[in-house]
Amino acid sequence: MTDAPFSTYDEIAGLYHAQWADWYLPAALPALERLFFARVSRGARVLDVCCGSGHVTQELVRRGYAVTGIDASAELIALARGDLPGVDLRVQDARAPRLESRYDAAISTFDSLNHMLTLEDLREVFVGVHGALARGGLFVFDMNLEIAYSADLRQWTVHISDDEVGLARGLYDYATKKATTELIWFVRSDHAKCWEQHRSVVEQRCYEETAIVGELQQTGFHTIEAIGARDAGVTSELGFGRIFVVARA
């Protein structure tokens, strides 16, 4: 039993796991080194919020943290469990986590919290994380601001390998502040010359930095820093329009 709804990532979990395995973490690592790893001691209990298929979770485990990962996608969690046997990975909605322990730190990466489509949803995540952290616990996450969604609108990007073809394009509505990513994934089947098609549309919403900080404050977080990704050390295109936020419970 889980309390997580169906995730739009379930249908294209394999594409997500393969296409972005070596993209986010190497680019974000300078910021994570400065803002998270340098501040959280080895052996600390860490909650990985919206952990996906475990790309960052693997790095947390490699560095000696005691990790619990939660994500709404059962398919992504299944892939993470395949790579991380023995790690505490759970299918849970980040807006209503069910956790028995208190954690020294929490992290949420790859603009996962932009998937919260209302401020109320975002606030519920903050409430859940705050309740899961020990007093003074560190919370680090990144989110995209509006400018990040203005690049490469309506242009398809294509990922091709011998056994799969993935296509993705982004759309953004300036009136509603909502972004959609359309994903189409073709996987070679067991039958010669046949391909299976998987499709999904993933939604995100952007928020003003002041709104994000305000929700954190209302939830009880303090000592809040909002840092542009470029200023945090991200030099690749990942840093365009992205902020990293650091707060204490």
VEXBA-460301 format. One record per residue (C-alpha): residue in one letter; x, y, z. Coordinates in pm, 1 decimal. Example, Ala and Ser with C-alpha at 12.3 -4.5 7.8 and 13.67 -1.06 7.14 Angstrom:
BEGIN
@r a&px 1230.0&py -450.0&pz 780.0
@r s&px 1367.0&py -106.0&pz 714.0
//
This chain:
BEGIN
@r m&px 0.0&py 0.0&pz 0.0
@r t&px 116.0&py 356.2&pz -75.5
@r d&px -34.4&py 699.7&pz -40.7
@r a&px 108.2&py 822.3&pz -370.5
@r p&px -107.6&py 900.1&pz -674.6
@r f&px -31.9&py 784.1&pz -1025.7
@r s&px 273.9&py 968.0&pz -1152.8
@r t&px 314.2&py 1103.4&pz -1504.5
@r y&px 669.5&py 968.1&pz -1487.4
@r d&px 554.8&py 605.7&pz -1461.5
@r e&px 502.8&py 567.3&pz -1836.1
@r i&px 844.8&py 709.4&pz -1929.7
@r a&px 1050.3&py 603.5&pz -1625.6
@r g&px 1302.6&py 411.8&pz -1834.9
@r l&px 1360.8&py 711.7&pz -2058.9
@r y&px 1411.3&py 937.1&pz -1757.1
@r h&px 1653.5&py 694.8&pz -1596.1
@r a&px 1864.8&py 650.8&pz -1909.8
@r q&px 1860.6&py 999.0&pz -2058.1
@r w&px 1934.5&py 1202.8&pz -1746.9
@r a&px 2159.2&py 959.2&pz -1558.8
@r d&px 2478.9&py 1151.5&pz -1631.5
@r w&px 2340.9&py 1499.5&pz -1689.3
@r y&px 2210.2&py 1663.0&pz -1372.2
@r l&px 2453.3&py 1549.5&pz -1102.7
@r p&px 2783.9&py 1638.0&pz -1273.4
@r a&px 2650.2&py 1983.1&pz -1358.0
@r a&px 2498.6&py 2051.3&pz -1015.0
@r l&px 2783.0&py 1900.2&pz -811.9
@r p&px 2970.3&py 2229.9&pz -749.0
@r a&px 2657.8&py 2378.1&pz -589.8
@r l&px 2577.1&py 2063.7&pz -393.8
@r e&px 2936.2&py 2043.1&pz -266.3
@r r&px 2916.6&py 2396.3&pz -131.7
@r l&px 2559.9&py 2404.0&pz -5.0
@r f&px 2494.3&py 2046.8&pz 109.9
@r f&px 2792.3&py 1811.1&pz 127.9
@r a&px 3016.9&py 2062.9&pz 304.9
@r r&px 2749.5&py 2118.5&pz 571.5
@r v&px 2624.1&py 1763.9&pz 636.2
@r s&px 2856.7&py 1519.5&pz 809.0
@r r&px 2920.0&py 1167.6&pz 685.1
@r g&px 2681.6&py 921.1&pz 850.2
@r a&px 2401.8&py 1176.7&pz 883.8
@r r&px 2042.2&py 1069.6&pz 824.2
@r v&px 1928.3&py 1225.3&pz 496.2
@r l&px 1582.4&py 1239.8&pz 336.9
@r d&px 1592.6&py 1254.6&pz -43.9
@r v&px 1261.9&py 1417.5&pz -145.2
@r c&px 1136.1&py 1331.0&pz -495.1
@r c&px 1438.6&py 1106.7&pz -544.5
@r g&px 1328.9&py 980.0&pz -886.3
@r s&px 1527.5&py 680.7&pz -1008.8
@r g&px 1806.0&py 754.4&pz -763.8
@r h&px 2069.4&py 949.1&pz -958.8
@r v&px 2149.0&py 1179.1&pz -664.8
@r t&px 2054.8&py 913.4&pz -409.0
@r q&px 2344.8&py 701.1&pz -531.1
@r e&px 2585.2&py 987.3&pz -460.5
@r l&px 2440.2&py 1034.4&pz -111.8
@r v&px 2488.7&py 664.6&pz -38.0
@r r&px 2839.7&py 669.9&pz -185.4
@r r&px 2933.2&py 950.6&pz 52.9
@r g&px 2823.4&py 752.6&pz 356.1
@r y&px 2485.7&py 903.0&pz 441.5
@r a&px 2198.4&py 696.1&pz 581.6
@r v&px 1939.2&py 772.1&pz 316.0
@r t&px 1563.3&py 743.2&pz 284.8
@r g&px 1430.1&py 830.2&pz -60.8
@r i&px 1067.1&py 905.3&pz -144.7
@r d&px 901.5&py 959.0&pz -483.1
@r a&px 545.7&py 945.3&pz -618.8
@r s&px 646.5&py 728.1&pz -915.9
@r a&px 640.0&py 356.4&pz -842.6
@r e&px 828.7&py 291.1&pz -1167.6
@r l&px 1110.2&py 530.6&pz -1082.5
@r i&px 1139.4&py 384.4&pz -733.1
@r a&px 1158.8&py 35.2&pz -885.4
@r l&px 1452.9&py 144.9&pz -1100.1
@r a&px 1621.3&py 305.3&pz -798.9
@r r&px 1579.3&py -13.7&pz -596.1
@r g&px 1747.1&py -207.7&pz -874.1
@r d&px 2056.3&py 12.5&pz -847.5
@r l&px 2044.6&py 58.3&pz -470.3
@r p&px 1949.4&py -270.8&pz -302.8
@r g&px 1910.3&py -234.3&pz 71.7
@r v&px 1847.0&py 142.3&pz 63.4
@r d&px 1522.3&py 267.2&pz 218.5
@r l&px 1324.4&py 377.4&pz -89.9
@r r&px 950.4&py 441.2&pz -67.6
@r v&px 664.1&py 526.7&pz -301.9
@r q&px 516.5&py 829.0&pz -127.6
@r d&px 364.6&py 1164.1&pz -214.3
@r a&px 604.3&py 1436.7&pz -96.9
@r r&px 302.2&py 1642.7&pz 11.0
@r a&px 205.9&py 1379.7&pz 269.6
@r p&px 512.6&py 1177.5&pz 368.1
@r r&px 477.7&py 897.9&pz 623.9
@r l&px 809.8&py 874.6&pz 803.4
@r e&px 896.0&py 721.1&pz 1137.4
@r s&px 1236.6&py 887.0&pz 1185.4
@r r&px 1375.4&py 1236.9&pz 1217.1
@r y&px 1647.4&py 1336.9&pz 972.4
@r d&px 1956.1&py 1552.9&pz 1001.0
@r a&px 1910.4&py 1691.5&pz 650.5
@r a&px 1679.5&py 1681.4&pz 349.8
@r i&px 1751.2&py 1741.7&pz -15.9
@r s&px 1538.0&py 1775.7&pz -328.3
@r t&px 1707.5&py 1816.7&pz -664.6
@r f&px 1654.6&py 1857.5&pz -1039.2
@r d&px 1372.7&py 2114.8&pz -995.8
@r s&px 1150.1&py 1841.8&pz -852.0
@r l&px 951.9&py 2089.3&pz -643.4
@r n&px 844.2&py 2275.4&pz -956.2
@r h&px 611.4&py 1978.5&pz -1004.1
@r m&px 400.8&py 2119.6&pz -720.5
@r l&px 136.6&py 2301.2&pz -926.4
@r t&px -5.0&py 2526.3&pz -652.2
@r l&px 145.4&py 2718.4&pz -363.4
@r e&px -67.8&py 2503.7&pz -134.4
@r d&px 101.4&py 2191.2&pz -272.9
@r l&px 444.2&py 2346.5&pz -226.8
@r r&px 355.9&py 2448.6&pz 128.6
@r e&px 247.8&py 2092.1&pz 208.8
@r v&px 588.8&py 1964.2&pz 97.0
@r f&px 760.8&py 2221.9&pz 317.5
@r v&px 539.8&py 2123.2&pz 612.4
@r g&px 620.9&py 1755.4&pz 560.6
@r v&px 995.0&py 1814.5&pz 531.4
@r h&px 998.8&py 2046.9&pz 833.3
@r g&px 820.1&py 1783.0&pz 1038.6
@r a&px 1068.3&py 1516.5&pz 930.0
@r l&px 1379.4&py 1717.3&pz 1021.0
@r a&px 1548.5&py 1729.1&pz 1357.9
@r r&px 1575.3&py 2073.9&pz 1513.7
@r g&px 1826.8&py 2274.5&pz 1311.7
@r g&px 1821.7&py 2022.4&pz 1027.9
@r l&px 1932.9&py 2142.8&pz 684.7
@r f&px 1702.0&py 2153.9&pz 380.5
@r v&px 1854.3&py 2215.8&pz 36.2
@r f&px 1660.6&py 2219.6&pz -290.9
@r d&px 1669.7&py 2376.0&pz -634.6
@r m&px 1388.0&py 2523.0&pz -843.1
@r n&px 1349.1&py 2686.7&pz -1181.2
@r l&px 1238.9&py 3046.8&pz -1210.9
@r e&px 1032.0&py 3169.5&pz -1505.6
@r i&px 1329.3&py 3259.6&pz -1725.0
@r a&px 1439.3&py 2894.4&pz -1726.0
@r y&px 1127.2&py 2796.3&pz -1919.1
@r s&px 1180.6&py 3053.6&pz -2193.7
@r a&px 1460.2&py 2858.6&pz -2363.7
@r d&px 1405.9&py 2618.2&pz -2655.3
@r l&px 1027.6&py 2638.2&pz -2645.3
@r r&px 849.6&py 2403.8&pz -2889.1
@r q&px 1177.4&py 2258.3&pz -3018.0
@r w&px 1208.8&py 1880.4&pz -3005.3
@r t&px 1523.8&py 1729.8&pz -2859.6
@r v&px 1602.6&py 1374.0&pz -2960.4
@r h&px 1791.4&py 1097.3&pz -2779.7
@r i&px 1877.2&py 792.9&pz -2993.5
@r s&px 2037.9&py 460.8&pz -2905.7
@r d&px 2028.3&py 115.6&pz -3063.1
@r d&px 1722.6&py 8.4&pz -2864.5
@r e&px 1534.0&py 329.2&pz -2790.8
@r v&px 1443.7&py 671.5&pz -2923.5
@r g&px 1331.7&py 951.3&pz -2693.6
@r l&px 1181.6&py 1285.5&pz -2793.4
@r a&px 1104.0&py 1579.4&pz -2565.5
@r r&px 983.7&py 1935.9&pz -2608.2
@r g&px 883.0&py 2206.8&pz -2366.2
@r l&px 593.2&py 2452.0&pz -2370.5
@r y&px 529.5&py 2740.4&pz -2131.5
@r d&px 217.7&py 2944.6&pz -2057.0
@r y&px 315.1&py 3289.4&pz -1927.9
@r a&px -38.2&py 3355.8&pz -1801.9
@r t&px -65.4&py 3052.2&pz -1574.4
@r k&px 310.6&py 3016.9&pz -1506.3
@r k&px 281.7&py 2649.4&pz -1601.4
@r a&px 529.9&py 2454.2&pz -1811.4
@r t&px 460.2&py 2125.5&pz -1984.3
@r t&px 712.7&py 1880.3&pz -2120.6
@r e&px 584.1&py 1638.8&pz -2381.8
@r l&px 779.5&py 1312.9&pz -2390.9
@r i&px 757.0&py 1032.3&pz -2645.3
@r w&px 962.9&py 718.1&pz -2597.5
@r f&px 1000.6&py 432.1&pz -2845.9
@r v&px 1156.1&py 109.0&pz -2716.4
@r r&px 1256.0&py -184.5&pz -2937.3
@r s&px 1034.2&py -480.1&pz -2852.6
@r d&px 1117.0&py -850.3&pz -2857.1
@r h&px 961.0&py -876.4&pz -3200.9
@r a&px 1185.8&py -788.9&pz -3492.2
@r k&px 1123.0&py -444.2&pz -3641.9
@r c&px 862.1&py -357.8&pz -3378.9
@r w&px 878.6&py -67.6&pz -3135.5
@r e&px 667.4&py 6.1&pz -2829.2
@r q&px 555.1&py 365.9&pz -2785.2
@r h&px 524.7&py 539.2&pz -2446.5
@r r&px 396.5&py 895.7&pz -2406.2
@r s&px 356.6&py 1134.6&pz -2117.3
@r v&px 308.2&py 1504.3&pz -2045.7
@r v&px 483.9&py 1632.3&pz -1734.6
@r e&px 371.0&py 1959.7&pz -1577.2
@r q&px 565.5&py 2210.7&pz -1371.9
@r r&px 494.5&py 2555.6&pz -1234.0
@r c&px 734.2&py 2835.2&pz -1151.5
@r y&px 711.5&py 3066.5&pz -850.5
@r e&px 870.5&py 3395.9&pz -759.3
@r e&px 1169.3&py 3365.8&pz -529.2
@r t&px 989.9&py 3581.4&pz -271.1
@r a&px 693.6&py 3340.3&pz -270.1
@r i&px 919.1&py 3038.3&pz -214.7
@r v&px 1102.2&py 3206.2&pz 72.5
@r g&px 773.6&py 3328.5&pz 220.2
@r e&px 626.6&py 2977.7&pz 224.9
@r l&px 940.1&py 2844.9&pz 394.1
@r q&px 917.0&py 3113.0&pz 661.3
@r q&px 549.4&py 3044.0&pz 726.0
@r t&px 628.2&py 2676.1&pz 762.6
@r g&px 885.3&py 2745.4&pz 1033.6
@r f&px 1213.8&py 2737.9&pz 842.4
@r h&px 1475.7&py 3001.5&pz 917.6
@r t&px 1824.0&py 3111.2&pz 810.9
@r i&px 1704.9&py 3095.0&pz 451.4
@r e&px 1939.4&py 3156.3&pz 158.8
@r a&px 1831.8&py 3174.8&pz -206.6
@r i&px 2133.0&py 3157.5&pz -438.4
@r g&px 2145.6&py 3173.1&pz -814.6
@r a&px 2284.7&py 2851.3&pz -960.5
@r r&px 2558.7&py 3042.3&pz -1142.3
@r d&px 2664.4&py 3203.9&pz -814.7
@r a&px 2662.5&py 2859.7&pz -651.2
@r g&px 2914.0&py 2730.9&pz -906.5
@r v&px 2698.6&py 2576.2&pz -1180.4
@r t&px 2863.8&py 2671.3&pz -1509.3
@r s&px 2664.9&py 2458.7&pz -1756.4
@r e&px 2325.9&py 2532.0&pz -1912.1
@r l&px 2168.8&py 2372.8&pz -1603.8
@r g&px 2237.4&py 2696.7&pz -1418.7
@r f&px 2019.8&py 2910.2&pz -1646.3
@r g&px 1722.6&py 3041.2&pz -1447.9
@r r&px 1776.9&py 2803.4&pz -1155.0
@r i&px 1812.1&py 2885.4&pz -787.0
@r f&px 1931.5&py 2677.8&pz -494.1
@r v&px 1758.7&py 2735.7&pz -161.6
@r v&px 1906.2&py 2651.6&pz 179.0
@r a&px 1706.8&py 2661.2&pz 501.9
@r r&px 1717.9&py 2535.3&pz 860.5
@r a&px 1432.3&py 2372.1&pz 1048.6
//
